[in-house]
Amino acid sequence: MATAYHNLSEYDFQSVPDASNMKFGIVVSEWNYNITGALLQGALATLKKHGAREENIRVETVPGSFELTFGSAQLIKHTDVDAVIALGCVVRGDTPHFDYVCMGATEGITKLNAEDDVPVIYGLITTNNMQQAEDRAGGRLGNKGDECAITAIKMIDFICRLKK
């Protein structure tokens, strides 16, 4: 569903499992940090609202959105996180660079999800302009970080249910 028809921060609180025993990794891009920092704050607040303990949340930065895949893979490899949230923002410019970064990050995160048992949540905002990014980072359309946190909690719960 298009974000224009759904606020990213609206959800049924009761439908989200307790996150108190879950471990989260968050990889956040330093590029466009005015946006990615807001996404990070949204994700952290939402995780904590659902019981996640601060000591079970590890935040790491990478230079740009293209590096989200590597950062996510390293968190999976070197820590015991139950899910990784990858947060980035790419705003269309005058060159095809936008297409390559978006495609690379998307394919990389998809590949991690297909090859590992730790879900990597796609929190990459891809917009035509900075206003659209601001709208999705705590602005009029909510915060994609909130949505990613909820998705991470639900995916960890999904895996736990399958293992029973």
For each residue, the residues with C-beta under 8 A, 3 or more apart:
1: 5 6
2: 5 6
3: 6 8 136 141
4: 141
5: 1 2
6: 1 2 3 10
7: 10 141 142
8: 3 136 141 142 143 144 146 147
9: 42 142 143 146 147
10: 6 7 142
11: 15 16 146 147 150
12: 15 16
13: 16
14:
15: 11 12
16: 11 12 13 19 50 150 153 154
17: 50 153 154 156 157
18: 21 50 51
19: 16 22 24 47 50 51 52 153 156
20: 51 52 53
21: 18
22: 19 52 56 82 83 152 153 156
23: 56 57 58 79 80 81 82
24: 19 47 52 56 57 58 81 82 83 84 85 152
25: 58 59 60 72 75 76 79 81 83 84 85
26: 40 43 44 57 58 59 60 84 85 87
27: 60 61 62 68 71 72 75 84 85 86 87
28: 36 37 39 40 59 60 61 62 87 88
29: 32 33 36 61 62 63 64 65 67 68 87 88 89
30: 33 36 61 62 63 64
31: 36 63 64 65 88 89
32: 29 35 36 88 89 90 91 133
33: 29 30 36 37
34: 37 38
35: 32 38 39 89 125 130 133 134 137
36: 28 29 30 31 32 33 39 40 87 88 89 137
37: 28 33 34 40 41
38: 34 35 41 42 137 138 143 145
39: 28 35 36 42 43 87 89 123 125 137 143 144 145 148
40: 26 28 36 37 43 44 59 87 145
41: 37 38 44 45 138 145
42: 9 38 39 45 46 137 138 143 144 145 146 149
43: 26 39 40 46 47 85 87 123 145 146 148 149
44: 26 40 41 47 48 57 59 145 149
45: 41 42 48 49 146
46: 42 43 49 50 145 146 149 150
47: 19 24 43 44 50 52 57 149 152 153
48: 44 45 51 52 54
49: 45 46
50: 16 17 18 19 46 47 149 150 153
51: 18 19 20 48
52: 19 20 22 24 47 48 56 57 153
53: 20 56 57
54: 48 57
55:
56: 22 23 24 52 53
57: 23 24 26 44 47 52 53 54
58: 23 24 25 26 75 79 81
59: 25 26 28 40 44
60: 25 26 27 28 71 75
61: 27 28 29 30 71
62: 27 28 29 30 67 68 70 71
63: 29 30 31 67
64: 29 30 31 67 88 101
65: 29 31 68 88 89 90 101 102 105 124
66: 69 101 104 105
67: 29 62 63 64 70 71
68: 27 29 62 65 71 72 86 87 88 105 108 109 124
69: 66 72 73 86 104 105 108 109 111 112
70: 62 67 73 74 108
71: 27 60 61 62 67 68 74 75 86
72: 25 27 68 69 75 76 84 86 109 112 120
73: 69 70 76 77 112
74: 70 71 77 78
75: 25 27 58 60 71 72 78 79 81 84
76: 25 72 73 79 81 84 112 116 118 120
77: 73 74
78: 74 75
79: 23 25 58 75 76
80: 23
81: 23 24 25 58 75 76 84 118
82: 22 23 24 118 156 159
83: 22 24 25 118 119 120 121 152 153 155 156
84: 24 25 26 27 72 75 76 81 118 119 120 121 152
85: 24 25 26 27 43 120 121 123 145 148 149 152
86: 27 68 69 71 72 105 109 120 121 122 123 124
87: 26 27 28 29 36 39 40 43 68 123 124 144 145 148
88: 28 29 31 32 36 64 65 68 105 123 124 125
89: 29 31 32 35 36 39 65 124 125 126 127 133 137
90: 32 65 98 101 102 105 124 125 126 127
91: 32 98 127 128 129 130 132 133
92: 98 126 127 128 129
93: 97 98
94:
95: 98
96: 99 100
97: 93 100 101
98: 90 91 92 93 95 101 102 126
99: 96 102 103
100: 96 97 103 104
101: 64 65 66 90 97 98 104 105
102: 65 90 98 99 105 106 124 126
103: 99 100 106 107
104: 66 69 100 101 107 108
105: 65 66 68 69 86 88 90 101 102 108 109 124
106: 102 103 109 110 122 124
107: 103 104 110 111
108: 68 69 70 104 105 111 112
109: 68 69 72 86 105 106 112 113 120 122 124
110: 106 107 113 114
111: 69 107 108 114 115
112: 69 72 73 76 108 109 115 116 118 120
113: 109 110 116 119 120
114: 110 111
115: 111 112
116: 76 112 113 120
117: 159
118: 76 81 82 83 84 112
119: 83 84 113 152 155 156 159
120: 72 76 83 84 85 86 109 112 113 116
121: 83 84 85 86 148 151 152 155
122: 86 106 109 148
123: 39 43 85 86 87 88 144 145 147 148
124: 65 68 86 87 88 89 90 102 105 106 109
125: 35 39 88 89 90 133 136 137 144
126: 89 90 92 98 102
127: 89 90 91 92 130 132 133 136
128: 91 92 132
129: 91 92 132 133
130: 35 91 127 133 134
131: 134 135
132: 91 127 128 129 135 136
133: 32 35 89 91 125 127 129 130 136 137
134: 35 130 131 137 138 139
135: 131 132 139 140 141
136: 3 8 125 127 132 133 139 141 142 143 144
137: 35 36 38 39 42 89 125 133 134 143 144 145
138: 38 41 42 134 142 143
139: 134 135 136 142
140: 135
141: 3 4 7 8 135 136
142: 7 8 9 10 136 138 139 146 147
143: 8 9 38 39 42 136 137 138 146 147
144: 8 39 42 87 123 125 136 137 147 148
145: 38 39 40 41 42 43 44 46 85 87 123 137 148 149
146: 8 9 11 42 43 45 46 142 143 149 150
147: 8 9 11 123 142 143 144 150 151
148: 39 43 85 87 121 122 123 144 145 151 152
149: 42 43 44 46 47 50 85 145 146 152 153
150: 11 16 46 50 146 147 153 154
151: 121 147 148 154 155
152: 22 24 47 83 84 85 119 121 148 149 155 156
153: 16 17 19 22 47 50 52 83 149 150 156 157
154: 16 17 150 151 157 158
155: 83 119 121 151 152 158 159
156: 17 19 22 82 83 119 152 153 159 160
157: 17 153 154 160 161
158: 154 155 161 162
159: 82 117 119 155 156 162 163
160: 156 157 163 164
161: 157 158 164
162: 158 159
163: 159 160
164: 160 161
